[in-house]
């Protein structure tokens, strides 16, 4: 994989505020080498974008996203990207 950058895009069908968080874990070569874990929050309306940091030289990164729209039912979708 060798990710150089990570990106998260969250979109909602509602004008209600989006709230959530992301967590990432990057490692070099295997579980016995260098690792880094980061986390952050997501807030906004309609669309929220975040760019988690990447450990220099990372060979693998994993990203978890948990979001919802406040104040009732709304469709919320999240996607993550790496290059």
Protein Blocks (a to p, Z undefined) as FASTA:
>chain_A
ZZabdcdddddfbfbdcdddddddddehiamlccdddddddddehiacddddddehiabd
cdddddddehiacddddddddZZ
